Amino acid sequence: MPSDLFPTTPDCEIVSTRIVSSPRELVFKAWSDPEHLKNWWGPAGFTNTFEEFDFRPGGRWRFVMHGPDKGNYHNECEFVKIEAPSLIAWKRHSQPLFKVLATFDEVASNQTSIVFRMIFDTQEECNKLKKFVVDKNEENFDKLENELTKMVL
C-alpha cells in the first residue's frame, strides 16, 4: 500500500478488511464495473443510482444512495489512482469529506484480501463516523460477497 498517496496516522483512519473467496481480478471487477458496483455498494438496505462513473484518475463518480428510511444521499467522488487489479483510490467531494484507499491482494488462487481505508484529515472527523461506520462497512462487504457469487470473469 503506497503510504505516500494519502499520508495519515492511525487515529485518522478507519480500516476494514475481509478475505473473500474470489480471484482478485473478479473482486477488482466488482469494484470497477458500475453494473456490479451499483448492486452492492452501501450498507444493508441501501440501493444506488449512478449518475456518472468515469473510472480513471481525475474521473468523477457521482451517485445517489437511497436509504431504507427513504432518504437520498448524494455523493460525489474523484478517482485519484487506479492500478488494476490491486488498488483504487478516491477522494470525496461531498460531506462527510474523506479519502478512500482500497487494495486487493491475492492470498490464494481463489482468495483475495481486501483492505478498505477511510482516511480523514483530523481525528475528530474520523471519530464522528467511526462509531457506526465500522459495522456498516461489514454490511457492505457482505453485499459484495453476495454480488461476487453472481459474477464471472
Sine and cosine of phi, psi and omega as CSV:
sin_phi,cos_phi,sin_psi,cos_psi,sin_omega,cos_omega
0.00,0.00,0.82,-0.57,-0.01,-1.00
-0.96,0.27,0.97,-0.24,-0.04,-1.00
-0.94,0.35,-0.31,0.95,-0.02,-1.00
-0.99,0.15,-0.21,0.98,0.00,-1.00
-0.91,0.41,-0.79,0.61,0.06,-1.00
-0.76,-0.65,0.99,0.12,-0.01,-1.00
-0.83,0.55,0.66,-0.75,-0.06,-1.00
-0.38,-0.92,0.05,-1.00,0.13,-0.99
-0.80,-0.60,0.39,-0.92,-0.05,-1.00
-0.82,0.57,-0.50,0.86,-0.03,-1.00
-0.98,0.21,-0.06,1.00,0.00,-1.00
-0.91,-0.41,0.27,0.96,0.00,-1.00
-0.65,-0.76,0.46,-0.89,0.12,-0.99
-0.91,-0.42,0.83,-0.55,-0.06,-1.00
-0.88,-0.47,0.82,-0.57,0.07,-1.00
-0.86,-0.50,0.67,-0.74,-0.01,-1.00
-0.75,-0.67,0.45,-0.89,0.07,-1.00
-0.38,-0.92,0.64,-0.77,0.18,-0.98
-0.98,-0.21,0.83,-0.55,-0.01,-1.00
-0.93,-0.36,0.45,-0.89,-0.02,-1.00
-1.00,-0.03,0.90,0.43,0.03,-1.00
-0.50,-0.87,0.49,-0.87,0.04,-1.00
-0.92,0.40,0.48,-0.88,-0.07,-1.00
-0.83,0.56,-0.65,0.76,-0.02,-1.00
-0.88,0.47,-0.60,0.80,0.02,-1.00
-0.95,0.32,-0.65,0.76,0.04,-1.00
-0.89,0.46,-0.71,0.70,0.03,-1.00
-0.87,0.50,-0.66,0.75,0.03,-1.00
-0.88,0.48,-0.64,0.77,0.02,-1.00
-0.89,0.46,-0.51,0.86,0.01,-1.00
-1.00,0.05,-0.38,0.93,-0.15,-0.99
-0.94,-0.35,-0.21,0.98,0.01,-1.00
-0.98,-0.21,0.91,-0.41,-0.08,-1.00
-0.87,0.49,-0.42,0.91,0.03,-1.00
-0.92,0.38,-0.42,0.91,0.09,-1.00
-0.99,-0.11,-0.69,0.73,-0.06,-1.00
-0.84,0.55,-0.66,0.76,-0.03,-1.00
-0.89,0.45,-0.40,0.92,-0.04,-1.00
-0.98,0.21,-0.38,0.92,-0.12,-0.99
-0.81,-0.59,-0.23,0.97,-0.11,-0.99
-0.93,0.37,0.79,-0.61,0.06,-1.00
0.95,-0.33,0.27,-0.96,-0.02,-1.00
-0.92,0.40,0.14,-0.99,0.02,-1.00
-0.81,0.59,0.70,-0.71,0.04,-1.00
1.00,0.01,-0.21,0.98,-0.01,-1.00
-1.00,0.00,0.56,-0.83,0.14,-0.99
-0.82,-0.58,0.17,-0.99,-0.08,-1.00
-0.72,-0.69,0.54,-0.84,0.24,-0.97
-0.85,-0.52,0.91,-0.41,0.01,-1.00
-1.00,0.04,0.79,-0.62,0.03,-1.00
-0.99,-0.15,-0.54,0.84,0.02,-1.00
-0.45,-0.89,0.67,-0.74,0.07,-1.00
-0.56,-0.83,1.00,0.04,-0.04,-1.00
-0.97,-0.23,1.00,0.04,-0.18,-0.98
-0.99,0.16,0.99,0.13,0.06,-1.00
-0.30,-0.95,0.41,-0.91,0.07,-1.00
-0.83,0.56,0.78,-0.62,-0.08,-1.00
1.00,-0.01,-0.22,0.98,0.00,-1.00
-0.97,0.22,0.39,-0.92,-0.04,-1.00
-0.98,-0.22,0.51,-0.86,0.13,-0.99
-0.79,-0.62,0.96,-0.28,0.02,-1.00
-0.90,-0.44,0.76,-0.65,-0.02,-1.00
-0.40,-0.92,0.26,-0.96,0.07,-1.00
-0.88,-0.48,0.82,-0.58,0.13,-0.99
-1.00,-0.05,0.78,-0.62,0.01,-1.00
-0.98,-0.21,0.91,-0.40,-0.05,-1.00
-0.99,0.15,0.36,-0.93,0.01,-1.00
-0.90,0.43,-0.32,0.95,0.04,-1.00
-1.00,0.06,0.24,0.97,0.00,-1.00
0.96,0.27,0.13,0.99,0.05,-1.00
-0.98,0.20,0.50,-0.86,0.06,-1.00
-0.89,-0.46,0.80,-0.59,-0.10,-0.99
-0.87,-0.49,0.95,-0.32,-0.02,-1.00
-0.98,0.22,0.69,-0.72,-0.02,-1.00
-0.75,-0.66,0.66,-0.75,0.13,-0.99
-0.69,-0.72,0.79,-0.61,-0.03,-1.00
-0.75,-0.67,0.33,-0.94,0.08,-1.00
-0.77,-0.63,0.83,-0.56,0.05,-1.00
-0.93,0.36,0.71,-0.70,-0.04,-1.00
-0.96,-0.26,-0.71,0.70,-0.03,-1.00
-0.51,-0.86,0.65,-0.76,0.04,-1.00
-0.69,-0.72,0.81,-0.58,0.09,-1.00
-0.75,-0.66,1.00,-0.07,-0.03,-1.00
-0.93,0.36,0.69,-0.73,-0.07,1.00
-0.97,-0.22,0.55,0.83,-0.19,-0.98
-0.92,-0.40,-0.28,0.96,-0.13,-0.99
-0.41,-0.91,0.66,-0.75,0.18,-0.98
-0.68,-0.73,0.78,-0.63,0.02,-1.00
-0.77,-0.64,0.67,-0.74,0.06,-1.00
-0.54,-0.84,0.28,-0.96,0.10,-1.00
-0.82,-0.57,0.60,-0.80,0.00,-1.00
-1.00,0.06,0.65,-0.76,0.09,-1.00
-0.94,-0.33,0.07,1.00,0.06,-1.00
-0.88,-0.47,0.35,-0.93,-0.02,-1.00
-0.96,0.29,0.57,-0.82,-0.12,0.99
-0.97,0.25,0.58,-0.82,-0.05,-1.00
-0.99,0.13,0.78,-0.62,0.13,-0.99
-0.25,-0.97,0.16,-0.99,0.05,-1.00
-0.93,-0.37,0.41,-0.91,0.01,-1.00
-0.80,-0.60,0.69,-0.72,0.13,-0.99
-0.78,-0.62,0.93,-0.38,0.03,-1.00
-0.93,-0.36,0.82,-0.58,0.02,-1.00
-0.85,-0.53,0.49,-0.87,-0.08,-1.00
-0.75,-0.67,0.88,-0.48,-0.02,-1.00
-0.84,-0.55,0.73,-0.69,0.05,-1.00
-0.97,0.26,0.82,-0.57,0.06,-1.00
-0.96,-0.30,-0.30,0.95,0.10,-0.99
-0.32,-0.95,0.09,-1.00,-0.09,-1.00
-0.87,0.49,-0.45,0.89,-0.03,-1.00
-0.79,-0.62,0.51,0.86,0.03,-1.00
-0.66,-0.75,0.69,-0.73,-0.02,-1.00
-0.76,-0.65,0.73,-0.68,0.11,-0.99
-1.00,-0.05,0.80,-0.60,0.04,-1.00
-0.94,-0.34,0.77,-0.64,0.13,-0.99
-0.87,-0.49,0.87,-0.49,-0.06,-1.00
-0.91,-0.42,0.94,-0.33,-0.05,-1.00
-0.95,-0.32,0.80,-0.60,0.15,-0.99
-0.97,-0.26,0.87,-0.49,-0.16,-0.99
-0.89,-0.45,0.83,-0.55,-0.08,-1.00
-0.94,-0.34,0.38,-0.93,0.02,-1.00
-0.96,0.28,-0.50,0.87,-0.02,-1.00
-0.71,-0.71,0.38,-0.93,0.07,-1.00
-0.89,0.45,-0.60,0.80,0.00,-1.00
-0.87,0.49,-0.72,0.70,0.03,-1.00
-0.89,0.46,-0.65,0.76,0.02,-1.00
-0.89,0.46,-0.73,0.69,-0.05,-1.00
-0.91,0.43,-0.48,0.88,0.03,-1.00
-0.86,0.51,-0.60,0.80,-0.06,-1.00
-0.99,-0.14,-0.41,0.91,-0.13,-0.99
-0.84,0.55,-0.59,0.80,-0.11,-0.99
-0.90,0.45,-0.40,0.92,0.03,-1.00
-0.83,-0.56,-0.33,0.94,-0.10,-0.99
-0.97,0.26,-0.42,0.91,0.01,-1.00
-0.87,0.49,-0.75,0.66,0.04,-1.00
-0.91,0.42,-0.61,0.79,0.00,-1.00
-0.92,0.40,-0.58,0.82,0.08,-1.00
-0.90,0.43,-0.59,0.81,0.06,-1.00
-0.90,0.43,-0.64,0.76,0.07,-1.00
-0.88,0.47,-0.65,0.76,0.03,-1.00
-0.88,0.48,-0.72,0.70,0.06,-1.00
-0.88,0.48,-0.62,0.79,0.04,-1.00
-0.87,0.50,-0.70,0.71,0.02,-1.00
-0.91,0.41,-0.61,0.79,0.07,-1.00
-0.87,0.50,-0.74,0.67,-0.02,-1.00
-0.87,0.49,-0.62,0.79,0.05,-1.00
-0.90,0.45,-0.69,0.73,0.02,-1.00
-0.90,0.44,-0.64,0.77,-0.01,-1.00
-0.86,0.50,-0.53,0.85,0.01,-1.00
-0.92,0.39,-0.33,0.94,-0.04,-1.00
-0.99,-0.12,-0.09,1.00,-0.15,-0.99
-0.98,-0.19,0.40,-0.92,0.16,-0.99
-0.72,-0.69,0.44,-0.90,0.04,-1.00
-0.96,0.28,0.00,0.00,0.00,0.00
